[in-house]
């Protein structure tokens, strides 16, 4: 070894240093391989998802890297991650077959049932926790690659006043009923945000920001799902009774896009209206555009909630900017900006489709983990107040949407 002083020095390092340096070499080797096979965009996503922020915000790159490649993490977590994956795959396909229900609902229900059959979850718990927290955040980031901000803002501006008012209405109702009915704060926030913005996706984005536990997320998802199904079935009938224009899809499309919370149910109701009156895809196109415009509200709402949650938890300590403005939401914004810039410069929209689909699958996987961490008996016993809260938000959003459409001459 005397002829190779560098190697001699390397062999004298501590085991911990070996791990760090070996990890650095593997890390850059991976980068070189990926540069040869993938576009820069896919490389950015893969490297970000491979990075494990176990303790949220590490200032020391080497400590973070060491933990990211730690065999201890793999040994402790692989069983739980695999369990969530095994549950998510059939639930994903069921969601494709029955879109009105959706994969996330199948995932959370399957998790709730399977957890009743497991006598001892301890061997799975680390992986389940990782999926329900970290994978959920990664899924939210990837949702950003489904948003072209310029197109949404241009085509959705007609409905913007209705969107802002309905969101405000839902959040105010949720807050008031939280005080009056003593509904837990996190559940009222999740139901209010889920009802007003985009159902399960909004809940997925909000839950980590307000530190909601898995049972609270499960409760909110269950409430949102119940009213999603009702809306998909009843809104076309309701629209006909109210006398919406049957020669154009604009008025009912705006109504469905502003008053129904989940994209799958918006799609179902709008497509039904199109088929009832032979409108091609007029209603569906309008409803989905309005719905995507609503989705943008995730950004200011989660940032505001993050700020107020951090301020509330401050209690004499210095305010944490990183705690107040969660990194995964900022990455979500960055993903939206990347998509907008790329599409404006001629990149084919199909490039982003795999990322959008991966995001949806990761949400199903995270919902399976949340189901595994939930007590279905407890959820049923405590379900009356959240259901009433959800019904109130839903009724408020519907009434305000109809009123504003009438005042604006859209209906």
Secondary structure, DSSP 4 states (H G I P E B T S, - for coil): -TT-HHHHHHHTS-HHHHHHHHHHHHHHHHHHHHHHHS-HHHHHHHHHHHS--TTS--S-HHHHHHHHT-HHHHHHHHHHHHHHHHHHHHHHHHHHH-TTT-HHHHHHHHHHHHHHH-S--HHHHHHHHHIIIIIHHHHHHHHGGG--HHHHHHHHGGGHHHHHHHHHHHHHHHHHHHHHH---HHHHHHHHHHHHTTTHHHHHHHHHHHT--HHHHHHHHHHHHHHHHHHHHHHHHHHHHHT--SS-SHHHHHHHHHH--SHHHHHHHHHHHHHHHT-TTHHHHHHHHHHHHHHTHHHHHHHHHHHHHHHHHHTTSPP-HHHHS-HHHHHHHHHHHHHHHHHHTT--GGGGHHHHHHHHHHHHHHHHHHHHT--HHHHHHTHHHHHHHHHHHHHHHHHHHHHHHHHTT--
